[in-house]
């Protein structure tokens, strides 16, 4: 599914639409999540301009405020799932990591550098983005900027690259990468001494994602692909705008980014995973964990990561067998402290879409804007 994000849809709006589509596919109830979710989305409603009252209300199957979620079909229960990360992909330098959405991350072994290649790019081409030195960011379109402290780089397929630098102030270089996609996780060390070591793929990606600090700056890759590269800064949970440069701030003793606040996040649909693909399913689950993490409740985020890991396994099983054997066995059973049978994530995503619609309507009534 292609989302017209560069035609008036924000990243959040496109995600809510995509989550609503997912709700059509998995009707197994997750009502046991209601007591846990309610207070956080009440606060979220206030932050987004809603009234934040009433807490969690599970919409009936086949119903939503806009009527855009049709009756779910048990035959299509569960989003697909698949490999999130692959190390040492064929043709790429030793230690490279390829993501489910086709991005390739290459630790270079020189200049304390690592690079990000877009889907379809080949070894030897100019990378879409190169991070090197202390650390400089060189975009394929010629834009250059810098950062100093630990930061996240978020790719359009949902992959998160947590960069650990050697210092949070002054002069620093990239030292480590912690890469997650779906339930896969790869850690790279030794970048600062030009002897990078890429670890094996481990199965704790959702858990690692739930533990990312909300106070860490996140740079989101956008643009139209090719030579049109744009990175957008998210700080303290808010999009600040497109990064256009940087300056060294002697007050904070580190690089601070210059941003164009009028440039809203946009990414060409071709840079995202195709609707219904394994990479798309991975991305949905990652976003669910991100939503829980942004609540500021670590236990809530951990529980959500466990739920997404279980649903990921469910997707793998379904993909391997061609049908859903868990349905014949009564669902997931008692899982992760939620004392409820038949636990899955479909109704959760339906709720997210429902809640966002309510919040947007409240904001619209106040400002007179529509999905702005």
C-alpha positions as CSV (number, residue, x, y, z in Angstrom):
1,X,0.0,0.0,0.0
2,X,1.4,3.4,-0.9
3,X,0.7,6.3,1.4
4,X,0.5,9.9,0.0
5,X,2.7,11.2,2.8
6,X,4.2,13.9,0.5
7,X,0.7,15.1,-0.4
8,X,-0.5,16.4,2.9
9,X,-0.3,13.3,5.2
10,X,2.0,13.5,8.2
11,X,4.1,10.5,9.2
12,X,1.8,9.9,12.2
13,X,-1.4,10.1,10.1
14,X,0.0,7.7,7.5
15,X,0.9,5.3,10.3
16,X,-2.5,5.4,11.8
17,X,-4.0,4.7,8.4
18,X,-1.7,1.8,8.0
19,X,-2.6,0.5,11.5
20,X,-6.2,0.8,10.6
21,X,-5.6,-1.4,7.6
22,X,-3.9,-4.0,9.9
23,X,-7.0,-4.0,12.1
24,X,-8.9,-5.5,9.3
25,X,-6.7,-8.5,9.3
26,X,-6.7,-9.7,12.9
27,X,-10.0,-9.8,14.8
28,X,-8.7,-11.9,17.8
29,X,-9.6,-9.8,20.9
30,X,-6.9,-8.0,23.0
31,X,-9.3,-6.5,25.5
32,X,-7.0,-7.6,28.4
33,X,-4.8,-4.7,27.3
34,X,-7.5,-2.1,28.0
35,X,-6.6,-1.4,31.7
36,X,-3.0,-1.0,30.8
37,X,-3.4,1.2,27.7
38,X,-6.2,3.5,29.0
39,X,-4.3,6.0,31.1
40,X,-1.5,6.4,28.6
41,X,-3.8,7.1,25.6
42,X,-5.8,9.5,27.8
43,X,-2.6,11.5,28.3
44,X,-1.8,11.1,24.6
45,X,-5.2,12.5,23.7
46,X,-4.5,15.7,25.7
47,X,-1.1,16.1,24.1
48,X,-2.6,15.9,20.6
49,X,-5.4,18.3,21.3
50,X,-8.1,15.9,22.4
51,X,-9.9,15.9,25.7
52,X,-8.3,12.8,27.2
53,X,-11.4,11.6,28.8
54,X,-13.2,8.3,28.8
55,X,-10.0,6.2,28.6
56,X,-10.0,3.1,26.5
57,X,-13.1,2.1,24.6
58,X,-12.8,-0.9,22.4
59,X,-14.8,-0.2,19.2
60,X,-17.0,-3.0,18.0
61,X,-15.7,-5.2,15.2
62,X,-16.6,-3.6,11.9
63,X,-17.1,-0.2,13.4
64,X,-15.0,2.9,13.7
65,X,-15.8,6.7,13.9
66,X,-15.2,7.0,10.1
67,X,-16.6,3.7,9.1
68,X,-13.4,2.9,7.3
69,X,-12.6,-0.4,9.1
70,X,-14.8,-3.2,7.7
71,X,-15.7,-6.4,9.4
72,X,-12.5,-8.3,10.0
73,X,-12.1,-11.7,8.4
74,X,-10.8,-14.6,10.6
75,X,-9.3,-16.1,7.4
76,X,-6.8,-13.2,7.2
77,X,-5.8,-13.1,10.9
78,X,-2.3,-11.7,11.7
79,X,0.2,-9.6,9.7
80,X,3.1,-11.4,8.0
81,X,6.4,-11.7,9.7
82,X,9.9,-12.5,8.5
83,X,13.6,-11.9,8.8
84,X,14.4,-8.4,9.9
85,X,18.2,-8.3,9.5
86,X,20.8,-10.2,7.5
87,X,24.5,-10.0,8.1
88,X,27.2,-10.2,5.4
89,X,24.7,-10.0,2.4
90,X,26.2,-11.3,-0.9
91,X,28.3,-8.8,-2.7
92,X,28.7,-6.4,0.1
93,X,31.8,-5.8,2.4
94,X,32.3,-8.1,5.3
95,X,30.2,-6.9,8.3
96,X,27.5,-5.2,6.3
97,X,23.9,-5.6,7.5
98,X,20.9,-5.7,5.2
99,X,17.4,-4.8,6.5
100,X,14.0,-6.3,5.6
101,X,13.2,-3.2,3.6
102,X,16.3,-3.5,1.5
103,X,18.6,-0.9,3.2
104,X,22.2,-1.9,3.7
105,X,24.3,-0.5,6.6
106,X,28.1,-0.8,6.0
107,X,30.8,-0.2,8.7
108,X,33.7,0.9,6.6
109,X,36.7,0.2,8.8
110,X,38.2,3.7,8.1
111,X,37.5,7.3,9.1
112,X,35.3,5.9,12.0
113,X,32.7,5.7,9.2
114,X,29.6,3.8,8.4
115,X,27.2,4.3,5.5
116,X,23.5,3.7,4.6
117,X,22.6,2.5,1.1
118,X,19.1,2.7,-0.1
119,X,17.1,-0.3,-1.6
120,X,18.4,-1.0,-5.1
121,X,21.8,0.5,-4.5
122,X,24.9,-1.6,-5.2
123,X,28.3,-1.7,-3.6
124,X,30.6,1.0,-5.0
125,X,27.9,3.5,-5.5
126,X,27.7,6.7,-3.5
127,X,25.7,5.8,-0.3
128,X,22.5,7.7,0.4
129,X,24.2,8.8,3.7
130,X,27.7,8.5,5.1
131,X,28.5,9.2,8.7
132,X,32.2,9.7,9.4
133,X,34.7,11.5,11.6
134,X,33.5,13.4,14.6
135,X,30.7,12.6,13.4
136,X,29.9,14.3,10.1
137,X,26.8,13.4,8.1
138,X,27.2,13.6,4.4
139,X,24.0,13.2,2.4
140,X,24.0,12.1,-1.3
141,X,22.4,15.4,-2.3
142,X,25.4,17.3,-0.8
143,X,23.9,18.4,2.4
144,X,26.3,18.1,5.4
145,X,25.7,18.4,9.1
146,X,27.1,17.0,12.4
147,X,26.1,15.6,15.7
148,X,28.0,14.7,18.9
149,X,25.9,12.7,21.4
150,X,24.3,9.2,21.2
151,X,21.5,9.4,18.6
152,X,19.1,7.2,16.7
153,X,18.8,7.0,12.9
154,X,15.4,5.7,11.7
155,X,15.0,4.3,8.2
156,X,11.7,4.3,6.3
157,X,11.3,0.6,6.7
158,X,11.2,1.1,10.5
159,X,14.8,0.0,11.1
160,X,16.4,1.8,14.1
161,X,20.1,2.4,14.3
162,X,21.1,3.5,17.8
163,X,24.5,5.1,17.5
164,X,26.8,5.2,20.5
165,X,29.4,7.9,20.4
166,X,32.7,8.1,22.3
167,X,31.6,11.3,24.2
168,X,28.4,13.2,24.8
169,X,30.2,16.5,24.6
170,X,33.3,17.9,22.8
171,X,34.9,15.8,20.1
172,X,33.4,12.4,19.6
173,X,33.1,9.7,16.9
174,X,30.8,6.8,16.3
175,X,31.8,3.8,18.4
176,X,28.9,1.3,18.2
177,X,25.7,0.6,16.3
178,X,22.7,-1.2,17.7
179,X,20.4,-2.1,14.8
180,X,16.9,-3.5,15.2
181,X,14.3,-4.5,12.7
182,X,11.3,-6.7,13.8
183,X,12.6,-9.2,16.4
184,X,16.1,-9.1,14.9
185,X,19.0,-7.2,16.4
186,X,22.6,-6.8,15.3
187,X,25.3,-4.9,17.3
188,X,28.4,-3.5,15.7
189,X,31.4,-2.4,17.8
190,X,34.9,-1.1,17.1
191,X,33.9,1.6,14.6
192,X,35.9,4.3,16.5
193,X,39.2,2.3,16.1
194,X,38.5,1.3,12.5
195,X,38.2,-2.3,13.4
196,X,34.4,-2.9,13.3
197,X,33.0,-6.2,14.5
198,X,29.5,-7.1,13.4
199,X,27.8,-9.5,15.9
200,X,25.4,-12.3,15.1
201,X,21.7,-11.7,14.7
202,X,19.9,-12.1,18.0
203,X,16.2,-12.5,18.7
204,X,15.7,-9.6,21.1
205,X,14.9,-6.7,18.7
206,X,11.5,-5.8,20.2
207,X,12.9,-5.8,23.7
208,X,15.8,-3.6,22.7
209,X,13.5,-1.3,21.0
210,X,11.3,-0.9,24.1
211,X,14.4,0.2,26.0
212,X,15.5,3.1,23.7
213,X,15.6,6.3,25.7
214,X,12.9,8.8,24.8
215,X,15.3,11.7,25.5
216,X,17.7,10.6,22.7
217,X,17.6,12.5,19.5
218,X,16.2,10.6,16.5
219,X,16.9,11.4,12.9
220,X,14.2,10.1,10.4
221,X,15.2,9.5,6.8
222,X,12.8,11.0,4.3
223,X,12.8,12.4,0.8
224,X,12.0,11.0,-2.6
225,X,14.9,8.6,-2.7
226,X,17.8,8.7,-5.2
227,X,19.6,12.0,-4.8
228,X,16.7,13.5,-2.8
229,X,17.8,12.8,0.8
230,X,16.3,14.5,3.8
231,X,16.8,13.8,7.5
232,X,14.3,15.1,10.0
233,X,15.0,15.7,13.7
234,X,12.8,14.3,16.4
235,X,13.6,15.7,19.9
236,X,11.6,14.9,23.0
237,X,8.9,13.2,21.0
238,X,8.3,16.1,18.6
239,X,9.4,16.6,15.0
240,X,11.6,19.7,14.8
241,X,11.9,19.9,11.0
242,X,14.4,19.0,8.3
243,X,18.1,19.1,9.2
244,X,19.9,21.6,7.0
245,X,23.2,22.0,8.8
246,X,24.8,22.3,12.2
247,X,27.0,24.5,14.3
248,X,29.2,24.0,17.3
249,X,27.5,25.4,20.4
250,X,30.1,26.4,23.0
251,X,27.4,26.6,25.6
252,X,26.5,22.9,25.3
253,X,29.9,22.0,24.1
254,X,28.6,19.9,21.2
255,X,27.1,20.2,17.7
256,X,23.6,21.4,17.5
257,X,21.6,20.9,14.3
258,X,20.0,23.6,12.2
259,X,16.5,22.7,11.1
260,X,13.9,24.1,8.8
261,X,10.8,23.9,10.9
262,X,8.6,24.6,7.9
263,X,9.8,21.4,6.1
264,X,7.5,18.6,7.3
265,X,8.4,15.0,7.3
266,X,7.7,13.3,3.9
267,X,9.0,10.1,2.4
268,X,8.3,8.6,-1.0
269,X,6.2,5.4,-0.7
270,X,8.8,3.5,-2.8
271,X,11.2,3.8,0.2
272,X,8.8,2.0,2.5
273,X,8.0,-1.7,2.5
274,X,5.1,-2.9,0.2
275,X,1.8,-3.4,1.9
276,X,1.3,-7.0,3.0
277,X,5.0,-7.9,2.9
278,X,7.0,-9.4,5.7
279,X,8.9,-6.2,6.1
280,X,5.6,-4.3,6.4
281,X,4.4,-6.7,9.2
282,X,7.7,-6.2,11.0
283,X,7.3,-2.4,10.7
284,X,3.8,-2.5,12.2
285,X,5.0,-4.3,15.3
286,X,8.0,-2.0,15.7
287,X,5.7,1.0,15.6
288,X,3.4,-0.6,18.3
289,X,6.5,-0.9,20.6
290,X,7.5,2.7,19.8
291,X,4.0,3.9,20.8
292,X,4.3,2.1,24.1
293,X,7.8,3.3,24.8
294,X,6.8,6.9,24.2
295,X,4.2,6.6,27.0
296,X,7.2,6.9,29.5
297,X,6.2,3.7,31.3
298,X,9.0,1.1,31.0
299,X,6.9,-1.8,32.1
300,X,4.2,-1.0,29.6
301,X,6.8,-0.8,26.9
302,X,8.4,-4.1,28.0
303,X,5.0,-5.9,28.0
304,X,4.2,-4.5,24.6
305,X,7.6,-5.8,23.3
306,X,6.7,-9.3,24.6
307,X,3.3,-9.1,22.9
308,X,4.8,-8.1,19.6
309,X,7.4,-10.9,19.9
310,X,4.6,-13.4,20.4
311,X,2.7,-12.0,17.4
312,X,5.9,-12.1,15.4
313,X,6.3,-15.8,16.1
314,X,2.6,-16.2,15.3
315,X,3.2,-14.6,11.9
316,X,6.2,-16.8,11.2
317,X,4.2,-20.0,12.0
318,X,1.3,-18.9,9.9
319,X,3.7,-18.1,7.0
320,X,5.4,-21.5,7.3
321,X,2.2,-23.5,7.4
322,X,-0.1,-21.4,5.2
323,X,-2.8,-21.3,7.8
324,X,-3.2,-20.2,11.5
325,X,-2.7,-23.3,13.7
326,X,-2.9,-21.2,16.8
327,X,-6.6,-20.6,16.2
328,X,-7.2,-24.4,16.4
329,X,-5.4,-24.4,19.8
330,X,-7.3,-21.5,21.4
331,X,-5.1,-18.6,20.5
332,X,-2.0,-17.6,22.5
333,X,-3.3,-18.7,25.8
334,X,-2.2,-16.9,29.0
335,X,0.7,-14.7,28.0
336,X,2.9,-12.1,29.4
337,X,0.8,-11.4,32.5
338,X,-2.3,-10.7,30.6
339,X,-4.7,-13.3,32.0
340,X,-6.8,-13.6,28.9
341,X,-7.2,-16.3,26.3
342,X,-7.0,-15.7,22.5
343,X,-4.7,-12.7,23.0
344,X,-3.5,-11.0,19.8
345,X,-2.8,-7.5,18.5
346,X,-5.6,-6.8,16.0
347,X,-8.0,-5.0,18.3
348,X,-5.1,-3.0,19.7
349,X,-4.4,-1.6,16.2
350,X,-8.0,-1.0,15.6
351,X,-8.1,0.9,18.9
352,X,-5.1,3.1,17.9
353,X,-6.8,4.1,14.7
354,X,-10.1,4.8,16.6
355,X,-8.3,6.8,19.3
356,X,-6.4,8.9,16.8
357,X,-9.6,9.7,14.9
358,X,-11.2,11.0,18.2
359,X,-8.1,13.0,19.0
360,X,-8.0,14.6,15.6
361,X,-11.7,15.4,15.6
362,X,-11.2,17.2,19.0
363,X,-8.2,19.1,17.6
364,X,-10.2,20.0,14.4
365,X,-13.0,21.4,16.5
366,X,-10.5,23.7,18.3
367,X,-8.4,24.8,15.4
368,X,-10.7,24.4,12.4
369,X,-8.1,22.3,10.6
370,X,-8.6,18.9,9.1
371,X,-5.8,16.3,9.7
372,X,-3.2,19.1,9.7
